[in-house]
Amino acid sequence: MNLLPAFLTEPQGGVVPPSGPTAWLTTATAAAMAFLAVFALALSIASGRLADRWASALDRSATVRISAPEGQMDLQTAAVLEVLATTPGIASARALDQSEQQKLLEPWFGPDLPLGDLPLPQLVEITEGPEGYDRQSLRLRLTGEAPGAVLDDHTRWRAPLADAAARLRALAYTCVLLIGGAMAAMITLATRAALAANAQVIKVLRLVGAKDTFIARAFVRRFTLRAAAGAALGTAFGMEAIYLLPAQDAAGGFLTGLGFQGAGWLLPLLLPPLAALVAFIATRTAAMANLRRLP
């Protein structure tokens, strides 16, 4: 059984001469657009996945920052740990030691920061249980037991990261739409050029009784197949380029998760059919509109 659409298998394409440079321009442009679309999808999906991972890492954690005179720091730290141990919804709590706090500051101040000479606050790491805890009640208890303790539940960090993930996904779809629009515009111009170049052939076809729909199918078939072939080629090169990107170890962690994962590799395979659909709609619309204007 032939599953291809009729316009792909009918012999209308032979009734018009080859379109010359316009046909090859369609193939090259479709390939370039598909290549860019693959990278747009890979980069935005990876960025969104990274933002989601950061947000989820902060979702069940919180920090208590204790600022107190040197003689009261240990007492207030012990009071904070006692309050946290008796708070429902907190799975665990522990005070960070000096080496752990130094590691947190290394990216900004380097490894040789003299922590002993700086009045840094004491940090207490909190891990939230699945049932959660009452943040307002905990803040009031901490204020009563340790006046220098401040609860940071990472809300101000989670919200921007979640928003960034949503915006990056929206950016991916916007990029694909823009690429599709640019390809449609290019194919429309190429179709008009091909129709203008074959104006005499079209007149002869009309004289022998050919209808505009028959003539339009010839151009639709040619440009649709060219766009599909070019998009398939660009998608293949794009996927290979994504696959050959440096691994996490070689990239020093900066490119963590870049690219597609698992079933995500099937997503770029939708680009050639979408490119063919865009080419079909653009070519048919342009062909019918131009054939009506031709004498």
N, C-alpha and C positions, 0 to 999 in steps of 0.2 A: 504494500500500500504506500502510495506517495504522500508523505505528510507535509511536504513543502507547500507554501501558499501558491495559488495559481499564477500570480504575477511573476513568481520566480522561475517557473518552469515553462511558461508559454514563450513562443518564439518571437515576441514583438521586438526584442532587443536587436534583432538582425535587420529591422527595417530602416534604422538610422545609422549613419556612419559612426565610427568611434569618436568620442568626444574630445580626444586629444589631451592636452594638459589639464583640462578641468577635471577629468575623471581621475587622473593620478593625483591631482591636488586634493581631491576628496579623500582618497585613500591615505595620503600622508597626513592630512589634518585630523582625520578620525584616529589614526594611530597616535599622534601627538596628544590629542585630547584624552584618549583612553589612558595613556601613560601618566598624564598629570592627574587624572581622576583616581588612579590606583594609589598614587602617593598621597593625594588629599584624603582619601579614605583611611589609609594606613596611619598617617601622622595624627589625624584628628581622633581616630578611635584609640590609638595608643595613648594620646594625651588624656583623653577622657577616662581611660582605664586607670592611668596613673593617678589622676585626681580622685577617682573613686576609691582607690586603694589608700591614699592619704586620708581621705575623709573617714573611711571605715576604721583606720588605725586610731584615729582620734575619737571615734564615736563612743568607745567604752573606756576612755581614760580621762583623767583629770589630774590637776596638780594643786597642791596647797603650798603657797609661798609664805614663808615665815620671816619677818623682819623684826628683829629684837636686839637689845643691847647684848654685848658678849656674855655677860653673866646670866642672862635670862634665856639665851637661845636653847640650851639643852632642856630647860624646864618647859618652855613652850612647845618644843618639839615633842617631848614626851606627852604633854597634855593633848596635843593634836592627834598623835597616834592613838591615844586612849579614846578620844572622841570618835575617831574613824572606826576603831575596832567595835564600838557599840552602836554604829549606825547601820540600820537595816538597808540592804541593797548594795553595800560595798563589799566586794569579794576579797580585796586585799589592799594593804597600804604599807608603804615602806619609805623611810627617809633615804635619800640619795647620799652616798658618801662623797668625799672631796674629789676622788678620781672620776667619778661619774659626772659630777657637775663640770669638771674641767673638760671632759670630752664634749659636753654640750656646747661649751664656749669656744672650743678649738676652731671650728669653721670661721669664726669671726675674729678671734684674737690670737690664734696660733697655739702651739703646744707648750710654749714656755710662759704662759700666763701665771704670775705669782698669786695664786688664790689666797694664800695666807696673809698677804698684805692688803687685800681688798675686803670691804665690808659687804660680802655677798650674802643674799638671803639663803635660808635653808629650804630645800625643795623636798616635798613629800609626794611620791607618786601614788595615785589612786587607780585601782582597777574596778570598774563598775560591774555589778552582777547583772544577770539577765532581767531581773525584776526592776532594776533602777532604784534611785534613791531621791529623797526630797531635797533638792538643792537649796531652797530658801531656808528650810529648817536647819540644814547643816551649816549654812553661813551664820545663822543666829547662834548656834551652839559654839561654833569656833570663835565668834566674837566674844562670847562670855568666858570661855576657857583660856583662849590665847589671843589677846587683843592684836598681836602683830601678824596673825594668820589671815591670808586672803585666798579664797577658793577660786580657781580658774578652771571652769568645766570645758574649755576649748570651744565654746559656742562661736566665738568670733573667728575661729580658724575653720570650723566645719562649714559654716554657711558660705564663705567665699569659695571654698574648694568644691562644694556641691554645685554652686552656681557656675563655676568654671567648667565643670564636667558637662553641664547642660549646654552652655554656650559653645563649647568645642564640638559637641555633637551637631548642634544647629549649624555651626560653621562648615562642617563636613557636607551636610546636605546642601547648603548654599553654594559651596564650591562646585559640587556636582551639577547643580542646576545651571550655574553660570557657564560651566564647560559645555553642557548640553545646548544651552542657548547660543553660545559662540559657534558650535558645530552646525546647528540648524541654520544660522545666518550664513555661514560659509557655503553650505550645500545649496541654499536658496540662490546665492549669487552664481554658483557654478552651474546650477540648472538653467538659470536665465541666460547665461553666456552660451551654454550648449544649445538652447532653443534658438537664440539669435544666430548662431553659427550655422544651424541647420534649417533656417527659414525656408530656403528653396526646396529642400527635401520635404518639409512639412506641407508646402503648397501642392507639390506633386501628389503626396499621399491623400490630401483632401480631394484632389481632382479625380482620383481613382476610387473615391468613396470611403476612405478611412475616417472614422470618427475621432474626435478629440480624445475620448477616453482610451481608445486603442493606441493613439500616438503617445499619450501621457504614460501609459504602462511601460512603454519601451524605456523612457527616461527614468521612471520610478524604479524599474528593475535594475537598471545599470547602476544608478547612484546608491541604491539600497545595498546591493551586493558589495560595491566598492567600500561603502562606509562600514559594513559589517566586517569585511576582511581587514580593513585598516584597524578597526577597534580591537579585533581579536589579536592582531599582531602587537599593537601597543599594550594591551592588557598582559600578554605573555611576557613582554620585555619588562613591564612594570613589576609583575609578580616575581620575576627572576631577580630584579634589582633589589626588591624588598627582602627576598630570601638570602641574598648575598651580603646584606648589611652586617656590620660587626656584631658579634654576640655580646652579651652583657659583660663578660670578663674582659674582652678585648677593648670594650668601650669605657671601661672604668665606672660602670654603673649609670652613666648619663643616659644611655639609650635603653634603659631597662624596659622591657615589654614593647619595644618599638616593632611595629608590623602587625601581622595577623596571627591569631592563635586558634588552633582547633578548627571548628567549623567556619570560623571567620575567613578562612582561605577561599570559601565558596562565594563570598560576597563579590569580589572583582569579576567573577564569571558572569555576573548579570550585566556587565558593561557592554559587551558586544551586542546582545539582543536589544538593549536600550538604545544603543547607537543606531542599530538598524531601524528601530521604530521611529526615532527622531528623523532619520534620513527619509524614511517612507513618507511621513507626514509632511516634512518640509518640501520634498521633491514633488509630491502630488499637488500640494497647495500652489507651489510656484508654477508648476507645469500647466495646470488648469487655468490659472490666472493669466499667464502669458499667452496661452493658446487662444484665449478669448480676445486678446488685444491684437493678435496677428491678423492681417487681412486675409 
